[in-house]
Amino acid sequence: MSKRDELILKYAADLKDKCGVKPDMDLLTKVTIGLGPSIYNADSSTVSGSDEKELATVKNNFLIKKLGLNASAELDGAIDSVIEKYGRSNRNKYRAVIYYLLVKHFKKESVY
């Protein structure tokens, strides 16, 4: 099993155990592949739910550029609700899981 496959299984377990979501493995795999080499770096593979700069990066680089959404307060609300769902006290919030939940939230599976 490749390192990427192991990470995808870890992300799927997080979705199931911490978020109460049954993951669509095909979509999760596509979201993970879309993140490229960042999933292998300890810092870039996670999202800090309390770092405003990091949350702005998620909003600008993923929601606006990748998913093609318009900048609005709704985006901040969606990010906040996804982080709440994942668990604010959860130390490791994986970027792939956050992005997966945001894709599902905005029903943008067609991007992948």
Secondary structure, 3 states (H helix, E strand, C coil): CCHHHHHHHHHHHHHHHHHCCCCCHHHHHHHHHHCHHHHHCCCCCECCCCCHHHHHHHHHHHHHHHCCCCCCHHHHHHHHHHHHHHCCCCCCCEHHHHHHHHHHHCCCHHHC
